[in-house]
Amino acid sequence: MASPKPIVIAHWVLRVVASGIRAMGAVPKFTGGAAALAEKLPGGNGMVLAIGIAEVAAIVLMLVPRTTLIGSGLASGIMLGAIVSHVAGPVG
C-alpha cells in the first residue's frame, strides 16, 4: 500500500499543472491577446474580460484544497462553453 505522502504530492502536482495550463489561457484575455475573440463574441472586450475573471477564479479555487472540486467544475464549465461557442456559436 502506498503511503499517503506520495498521493498528496501527486495531487498537488496535478493541481499546479492544471492551474498553470488554465493560466496560460487566462493571461491573453487581460493583455489584449484575445482581440480576435473579442471581435466575434457578443459583448466584445467585456465578455472576454468576464471569461478571464472566471478563469482566474477557477485557478484560485483549484489551488485551495477545500474548493478544488468547485474550481474544477468551474473550469470544466468554461471549457464546455468554449467548445459550444466554437462548434455552434459565434466563434466557430
N, C-alpha and C positions, 0 to 999 in steps of 0.2 A: 504494500500500500504506500502510495506517495505521501510524503509529508505535506502539511498544509502550506508551508512557506513557498515551495516552488509554484504551487497553484496560485497563491496570492500574487507572486511576482509575475506570472503569466497573465493574470487578469489585468494588472497594471500596465504591462507592456501592450496588451491589446487595446486598452482604453486610450493610452497615449498615441498609439499608431492610428487608431480610428479618429481621434480628435485632430491629429496632425493632418490627415487626409482631408477632413472636413474644413480645417483652417485654410488649406490651400485653395479650396473653393470659395471661402468667405472673403479672403483678402481682396480679390479683384473687385468685389462689389462695393468696397469702401474706397478704393484707389482710382476708380474710373475705368478699370479694365473691362468692365461689363457694359460698355456703351452700346454695343451691338444688341445685347439682350434688352437694354432699356428701350431701344427703338421699337422692338417687337411686342413688348409686354404692355397691356393696358395699365396705365398708372405711371409708366416711364421710370424715371430715376427714383421716384418714391417707392415704387414696388420693388425695385432692385435693392434699395436700402432696407426695406422691411424684410426681404428674404435674407439679406446679410445679417441683420439683427437676430432673426430666428436661428440662423446657423451658429452664430456666436453663443446664443442661449443653449443650443443643443450641445455645443462643445463644453461649456461650463457644467451643464447638467451631467454629461457623460463622465466628467472627471471627478465629480463628487460621489463617493461610494453609495450614499443613501438614495441618490437620484439618477443613478446610471441607467436604469430601465426607462425612466421618463425621458431622459436625454436621447437614448437610443430610439425610442418611439418617435420623438420629435424629428430626429434626423431621418428616420425611415419615411415619415410623412412628407418631409421636404423633398426627399428623393422621389417619392411617388408622384408628387406634384410636378417635379421636373420632367419625369418620364411622360406623364399625361400631356403636359404642355408641349413637349417635343413631338409626340406621336399624333395628337389630335387637336392641339391648341395653336395659339398664335406663333409660337416659336418655331415649330416644325413646318 
